[in-house]
Structure formats: structure tokens, C-alpha cells
Amino acid sequence: MDQKPDSYHQPVTARNILRFALPTIVMTVFNTFYTMVDGLFVSNLIGTDALSAINLTAPAIGLITAVSGMLATGGSAVVMRKMGEGKEQEAREDFTLLILTNAAVGAVMMALGYGFMDELLGSMGLSAQVFGYCRDYLSRYLIFTIPILLMYNFSLYLIAADRSRLSLACTVAGGVTNILLDYVLISLLDMGIRGAAVATGVGYSITAVVGFLVFRRRDQLLRFQKPTFRGKTLLHASTNGISELATSLVSGITTLLFNLAMLRYIGEDGVAAITIIMYVLMFVSALFIGYSYGVAPMISYYHGEGNREKLKKLVGFSLRFILGVSLLCTLASILVTPGLVGIFTRPDSPVYALAVTGNRLCSLALLFLGFNVFASGMFTALSNGPVSALLAFSRSFLFTAGAILLIPVLLGGVTGVWLATPAAELLGLGMSVFFLLRYRKRYGY
């Protein structure tokens, strides 16, 4: 007889919530940390042009992972809801089907990436050196498409299966591997930016390998089982995780818009500056993303179980926790800006002054970002994909794109670009509050 995951039956207290969520918080923060280390090695060992290239290829990489992210997050909610309903056999069949689907998606996305890479990069009007960096990085990164997509999936399913510590261990192992390979491949073997891409791919692949081995075992809550094709499952996972698809797609588009704005107002130094700022924002955002990923299986389970009392306690604590972290992170980011920027570039570089000014203004977004991330993730966990998607799309694209296009014109230049993210997050907060209040009685939180 299969055992239920013990953590879901514990009392909903601050200690138990954080004990459940802490591994995923550490995991996402560490994952972001070694992404920053990638940028650190690239900027210091190769140069800021190479750092710009990593940011310029980010939209293409986001497009590649978008569909997989949708199926992973949406599918996790579907699978864990069925677990909460006592449908373990069906949940395992759906889990296996979703993993196989993600592998197929990876193969298609890799082929499309190689097919359209030159056309995509050629449309940006880049200098020959930056174009070469972009092509070298992306062509090596694409080799690891399937294991990278499986890494995203297995990370979430390990968390959902109450193996968040193992997921954390995989992330740490992958990060350490990435950091070591960055030094070996870039510095010792002189592979340049190609080495950075290979180091990232190998580091990400560790979770994919471990996940495959773990979910083969018969004693796991979730495990591979002969799948039964259910179009309804794929449709439900897709619609439920559509906010993550929207987030990935619009993140790539808005990154492209930011890059084009910088190229217009400043040039490639501006792209390097905004890359540094994105690293800083991404690092703090990881706290909120990690927390949301950590509590999402609990939300899905309590929803499937019909336990409104536990759901209400969980959501209430989450909002208080996010408020406190938001205030601390905003203050810290503003105060330590010079030191953070100085890690990536020298104070006498033109990129330094741009990044210091920009980060202080962009840090205001951290006041609102955590609430928006949690609200979108919560509605995904409650299997309300349309609301989650609307929140993600409005905040990440509609508000951000509008702010990038409008505010620089009103303020006369680059200052408007820096303020675009805080403005978009503030508008997103208003929409998040609206939907949280509107659906409060339906879900009982």
C-alpha cells in the first residue's frame, strides 16, 4: 500500500510551512546564484560584450523552455490534485505521460532553435563581435535542450513528491559543477563563451539524470508507470500552466524590448548594464519564486482534499511572509548596489555608472514583485489557469511593454527604461489584489 506524503498532514504553522518551502527557496536562490556566477566569469574573463551576448540570447532560450515550463507547472498541479483525491494510479500514469511529452517538446524546440538561430540573431543589427558571441553561446546551449527541460520538470516533481531536499541537493551539485566547469572551460581550456554554455548545460543535466533514476524506483510516491494517453490531461496541464507559458514567452519579449531600448538610447554598454541589473533582480526574485514553488503542492493538495482551514492558514502566512521579505530585500538592494555592480565591472567602466543608477531605480520593483509571483503561482496551484495566465501576461508583458515604450518618451530617455519594471509591478499588484479578493470565498482562503 502506498504511503501518503507525511508533510501534507502536518499542522499548518509557520515552522512547518517554511520547513517545507525552505529547500525550494534555497534551490532557486542557488540556481540563480550560479547563473550570476556564469555572468561573473564571462564579464571578467571574456568581457562585457560577451555578457551582453548572454542577455541577447535569453529571449530565444526562454522560447525554447516556455512550453516545457507550462507542462511542468500545470502538470504538477494536476498530478498532486489527483493524489489528494486518492487517485494515485491515475496520477502516476499522467506523470509519465507528461514527462514523455516534455522530452518530445525538447526535441522539436532544439531543431527549431538551430533552424532559426542565424535569422533571429541577424535581425538585431549587432556588431560582428557580439553576433559571434551570441552564436557561439546559443549553438552550444541547444545541445542540452532535452536534459535542461527534464531538469525543470524533475525539480518540480521531486518537490511535489516530498523530496525537496533531494531537489536542492541536485541543484547545489549542478551549480558547483557549473562553477567549476566555468573556470576550467573558459580560463584553462580557453573555450570562451562556448565553455560557459557547455558548463551550464552539464550543470543542469545533473537533476535530469537523478530525477530519471529516482522516479524509476517502486517505493516512490510518484514513479514512472506505463502511461495512458489522456488528451484531457495534456489539455488541463496546458491550460492550467498557461501562466508559466505566458511568463516565459513574455519574459523573452520584454527582455528583447529592454535590449532594443538600450541599444537605441545608449548602445551595447547599455545592454551590459541592464544584464547586470537583471541578475540582481533575478537573485531577489528567486526568493519569491522558490517560496511559491515550495508551497504550491501544499495548496494543490489541500484544494483537492477540500481542506479550507489549512488553505486559509497557508495563504495568510504566505502574504505576511512575502510582505516582510519584500521590504527587507528592497532596502538591501538599494544599499548594496555599488558593491553588487562592482562584482561584474570596474568602477572606471561606463557600464558601472549606468548599472548603479539603474539598479537603485529598478529595486523599487521588489516591493511589489513577490505578491505578484505568489498570486500567479497560487492560482496555478488551485487549477485556475486562466486567472494565473491573465495575471502573468498583464504584469510581465502588457504593463511592462507599455512602460518600456511610454515612460522613456515621457521622461526623455534611459531613466524611463529603469522605471519601467517598478511601474509594471505596481500595476500588476493592483490586479493581483483584485483577483485575490474576488476568488476568496470560492476557494476559502
N, C-alpha and C positions, 0 to 999 in steps of 0.2 A: 504493500500500500504506500502511496506517495505521501511524503510529509509536506505540510503547508509551511511556507516560509515564516519562521518564528517572529521576525521583526514586524510583520504586519499585525500581529496580535498583541503587541506591547501597548501599554498606555501611551496616549499622545501627550508627551511632555517635551519641554524644550530640550532636555538632555537626550531623550530618545530620538527626536527629530534630527538633531544635529549629529548624533552618532550615526544615524542612517545616511545623512546627507554629506557629512564631512569628507568621506573618501572621494565622492564625486566632485566636491569643491576643490580639494587638493589636486585631483586628477586634471580638471580643466585648467586650473591655475598653472600647474606644472606643464601641461601641454602647451599653454600659451607662453610660458617661460622659455621653453626650448625653441619655440617659434621665434621669440625675440632673440635668443642666442644665435639662431641662424642669421638674423639680420645683423647682429653684432659682429659675427665672423665675416660676413660678406662686406659690410661697410668698412671694417678696419683692415681686412686683408686684401680686398679687391678694390673697393671704392664706393662712393655714393651713387655713381651711375649704375653699378650692379645692384645696389639697394633699391634704386628706382625701378629696375627691371623686375624684381620680385613683386613689387606692388602693381606694376603694369600687367603682369601675367595673372594676377589674382582674379580678375573677372572670368577669365577662361577656366581657371581651376574651380571657381565657385559654380560655374555652369556644369562642369563635369560631375561634381558631387551633389548637385541640387536634387536630382530625382532620388538618389540613394538616401539622402537625408530625409526626404519626405516619407519613403517607405520604412525607414528605420524608426523614426519617432512615432509616426502614425501607427505602424505595425506593433510597436512595443505597447502602446496603449490598448490596442485591440486584443493582443495576446494576454496581457495582465488582467484585463477586464474579464476575459473568459476564465482565467484562473480563479478570480474572485467569485465567479458564478459556479465554480466547481466543474468546469468543462476542461479538465486537464488534457485529455486525449486530443480533443479538437484544437486546443491551444498549441500543442506541440506540432501538430500537422501544419497549422498555419505558420508557425515559427520557421519550420523547414522550408516551406513554400516561399516565404518572404526572403530568406537568405539566398535561395537559388535565384530568385528574381533579381536581387541586388547584384549577384555575380554576372548575370546576363546583361543588366544595365551597364555594369562596368566595362564589359567588352565592347558594347556599342559606343559608349562615350569615349573610350580610348581611340577607336577607329575614327570617330568624328573629329577628335582633337588633332590627330595627325593630318587628317584631310583638310582642315580649315585653318591650321596654325599660321601659315605664312600669309594667307589673305587677311586674317584678323590683325596680326601684328603690323602688316604693311599699311593698314588703313589709318594708323595713328600718327604718321608723319614723324617718326622718331629718327634720331641721329643713327648713323651706321653702327656706332659702338653699342648704344643702348639696344638697338634692334638685335644685334648679335647676342648680347647677354640674355635678352628675353627668349630668343630661340633656343639657345643652349640650355637654359633652365627648364623651359616647358617640355622640350623633347625628351629630357631625361626623367622628368617628373611623371610623364604619361606612361612610362614603362610600368609603374607601380599602381596604376589606376585600380585594378581589381582588389589587391590587398588593402589599399587605402580605404576603399568603400566598405570592405568587410570589417576593417578596423572600426569605422564609425558604428556599424551595426552591432558588432560583438561587444563594444564598450557599453552600449545602452542595454543590451540583453543580459550582460553579466550583472549590471546594476539591478535590473528588474528581477533577476533570479537570485537576489540576495547575495551576490558575490562581488559587491562593490570594492572590497579590499583587493581582490584579485585584479579587478579592472584597474585600480590605482597602481598596483604593482607593475602591471603591463605598461601603463603609461610612463611610470618612472623609468623602467628598463628601456623603453623606446626612446625616452628623452635623453638618457645618459648615452645610449648608443648613438643617437643623432649628434650630440655634442662632441663625442669622441671622434666620430667619423668626419664631422665638420673640420676639425683640426687636422686629422690625418689626410683627408682627400684634398682640402683646399690648400693647406700650408705645406705639408710634407710631400704629397704627390703632385702638387701644382695643377690640380684639375679645375681650379677656378670655380665659377658659378655652377658648372656641371656637377662638381663634387658636392655642393650644397644641396642640389636636387636629389642626388643619389642618397646622401645621408638622411634626408627627410623621408624618402621612400622606404629605406631599410628600417628606420626607427618606427615608422607607422606599421610596418608589416609584422612586428612582434605580436601586437594584440590580435591580429588576424590569425596567426599561427596558433597562439594559445587558445583563443576562442574556439577554433576548429577542434582542438584536442579535448577541451573541456566539455563541449556540447555533444561529443560522441559518447560520453560516459552515461551509463544507465542509471546512476544514482543522483542525477541532477534534476532539479525542479523543471528546468527547460532542457530538452535534448533533441537531437536530430531523430526524426521518425519519418517513415515513408509518407510523403506529403499527399494530401488530397487537394486537387486543384479546385479552388473556390473563387470564381470571379468576384463574388460579393466581398470576399476577404480582401482581395487586392484593391477593389474599388473603395472599400471602407478605410483601409490603411492609407490609400492615396488622398481621399477627401479629408480624413482626419489629420494627416500630416501635411496638408497643403500649405499651412502657415510656414513650415520649415522650407518647403519648396520655394514659396514666395520670398522668404528671408534670404535664402541662398542666391536666388536669381536677382533680387533687387539689390542685395549687397554687392554683387558683381557690377550691376549697372551703376549704382551710386558711387562705387569706387572709381569706375571709369569716368563718371561725371566730375568727381573731385580731381582726378588726374588731368582731365581736359581743362578744367578751370585753372589749375595751377600752371599748366603749360601755356595757357593764354595770358595769365597775369604776371607770371614770374619766369617760367621756363622749367627745365629739368631739375634745377635746385629746389623748386617748389614741390615737385613730386617726391624728392628725397625727404623734404621736411614733413610733408603730410604722411609719409610712410612711418617716420619715427613717431608721430602723434598717434597714428593708428595702432602702433604697437602698445603705447601707453594705455590708450583707451581699451584696447582688446584685453590687456592684462587685468584691468579692474573689472571689465565686463565679465571675465571668466568666473569671478566670484558669484555673480548673479546667475549666470548660465549653469554653473556647477550645482548651485543650490536648487535651481528649478529642475534640472535633470534628476537630482537626488530625490526630491520629494514627489516627482511626477508618478512613479509607480505606486506610491502610497495613495495619492489622490485617485488614480485609476482603480486600485484595489478597493478602497473604501466606497467609491462610487458604485462599483459592481456589486459590492456586498450590501449596499443600501444603508451604510452606517453614517448618518448625517452628523451625529455628535462628534465623531472623530474627525470628519471632514471639516467641520466648523472650527475646531480647535487648531487643526493643522494650518488652515488658511489664515486664521487670526494671528498665530505666531509668525507665520511667514511674512505678513505685511509689516509687523513690528520689527522683525529681524532686518528686513530689507531697508526700512527707514534708517535704522541705526548705522548700517554698513554704508549706505549712500552718503550720509553726512560725513562720516569719517574718511571715506575714500576721496570725496571731492576736496576736502581740506588738505589731505595729504598730497594729492596730485598737484595742487596749486603750489604748495610749499616746496616740494622737492623737484619741481620742473627743471631747474638748471642742471642738477645732478643727473637726472634721468636722460636728458638730451645729450649731456656731455659724454655719456657712455658710447653713443653712436657716432659722434662727430666732434671735432676740435672746436673750442670757443672762437678761434680766428676764422672758422669756415663761415661763408654766407648762409649755409644751411642752418647753422646753430641759432643765430638770431631769429630766423623765421620760425624755427620749431619751438623755441622758448615762448615767443609771443603767442603762437598758435595753440600750444598745449594749455596755457593758462586760460584762454578763452574756451577751448573745447572741453575743458574739465567741468564746466558748468553742466554739461550733459549728464554727468554722473549722478546728479541729484534726482534725475527722473528715469534713467535708463533701467535701473533694477526693477522698478514697478512694472515697466512695460514688458521686460523679458519674462517676468513671473506671470503676468496676466495672460500673455500669449501661450506660454507653456502650460498653464493651468487649464485653459480651455481645450488644449490638445489632449491633456490627460483625462478630461471629462468627456472626451469623444465629441466635442463641439468644434469640428474642424473649420466650418465657415467663419465663426466669430474669431477664432485664433488666426485664421488667414487674413481676415479683414484688419485686425489689429497689427499684424506683422507687415502687411502690404502698405497700410496707411503710414505707419511710422517709418518703415525702412525705405519706402520708395516715394509715395505720394508727397509726404511732408518734406522729406529730405531733398528730393529732386526739385521741388518747388522752392525750397530755401536756397539751394545752390544756385538756381537760375535767377532768383529775385533779389535776395539780400545783398549780394555783391554789387548789383546795379544800384540799389538804394544807398548803400554805404560807400560806393565808389572804389571797390577793389577787393584786395585779399582779406581784409578784416571781415567782410561779409561771408567769405568762404569758411573762416574759422567759426563763425557764429551759426552756420547752417545746421550743424549737428545738435547744439543745445536747443535751437528753435524747434527742430523736428521732434526731439524727445519730449519737449514741453507740450506740444500739440498731441503727441502720442499718449502722454499721461492723461490728458483730458478725456480722450477716447477710452482708455483703459478703465478709468474710474466710472465712466458711463456704463460700460458693459458689466463691470463687476457688480454695480448696484442693480442693474436691470435683471440679471440672472441669479441674484442672491437667493430668492425664495425657491426658484426651480430646483437648484442643486442643494440648498440647505446649508450653505457655508456662512 
